Amino acid sequence: MTQNTPLSPCHPRTTGDVRQRVLSAAQLRKWGVSAAEAAAHCAAGGPWQQPLPGVYVLHPEPPTGEERLVSALLYAGRPPASGRRGVPAQPERETGPEPGYGEAVLTGLAALALHGFSAVPPPASAASIDVLVPRIRRLRSVGFVCLVRSSATPRAEQVGGLPVAPVERALADAVAGLQDPLAVRGLLIEAVRGGHCEPAAVVRELSRAKLLDRPQVVQAVDSFLAEGRAVAESRLYEMVRAYDLPEPLWNVELRLPGGPCLGGVDAYWPEQAVAVALDTRAPGRDGVRWSGYAAEREHLERLGVTVVRLSPKRLRDASEQQAVVVRTALMAAADREPAAYVMITPR
């Protein structure tokens, strides 16, 4: 080791890089530090500590939140040992951007904290840190690390240099461990209000995890979807005004004179017979209801009403493009046959 190496067993020192302060046993061996030397440094009054099996923090102070996260990833990502006598353990894989993490991915509340959620405890004070690992791993939960086994580990996002599950997957894993309906509702509402993800993506994950039938989740999802629709409507208002589209009639129902309701739309331009409907469907819920919405749209189009369906995600990420779609539909009205007369009532 050189004089600049921060891991010398004789002169350990901390640095500003957490990857130099938290190391696995395999990483220490690369620096020439044996298991016996590492154990001696972790003895009472020693300069190091061992928060988890095979993981070392190179200072005696309580680990910071980031150090706990890295410790959890190093523990969960260490290579599996061979189960056959006489066969050496598999070499450490470096599949991700950070050595030693393997296929481990932070999820649950710890991942939400990294994604910027305010309603979760910071990693430094969290009772446990959830880490996704492949189902075939024989590693066990230990200390503050709770392993979440999955047959389909999601593609990790890099947040602060750490592999983190996407928001919708982290939400589902967090909700799976919560019993308080208010806590569940708070997380789901923050996901929408904070613009972290779309309701449909969250409901897909909750359905995949078979959580939609839990009482505390059922109570929260309806509020969550209503919040998602309110946010989408707000984005639609902003799009119309930001790109100088003609002011429509907002939130109306269309019906034939003396006939049944043809369906509700979020915005309607009567002179051009153009309607905008927000696609806030929640996959896996109320399938019959949504098939009815599709039938209403087809009926309106047969009567000459152009129905533009916009997704909340596209309104958020590409509002200018969506404004062009609506403007094009309004301009094309002059070249169409006049639509059938429909009555307009508040929704």
ABEGO torsion letter per residue (X at the ends): XBAABAABAABBBBBABAAAABBBAAAAAAAGBBAAAAAAAABBGBABBBABBGBBBABABBBBAAAAAAAAAAAAABBBBBABBGBBBBBBBBABABBGAEABBBBEAAAAAAAGBAABBBAAABABBBBBBBAABABBBBEABBBBBBABBBBBBBBGGBBBBBAAAAAAAAAAABABAAAAAAAAAAAAAAGABBAAAAAAAAAAAGAAABAAAAAAAAAAAAAAAAAAAAAAAAAAAAAGBBBBBBGBBBBBBGBBBAEBBABBBAAAGBBBBBBABBBGBGAAAAAAAAAAAAAAAAAGBBBBBBBAAAAAABAAAAAAAAAAAAAAAAABBBBBBBBBBBX
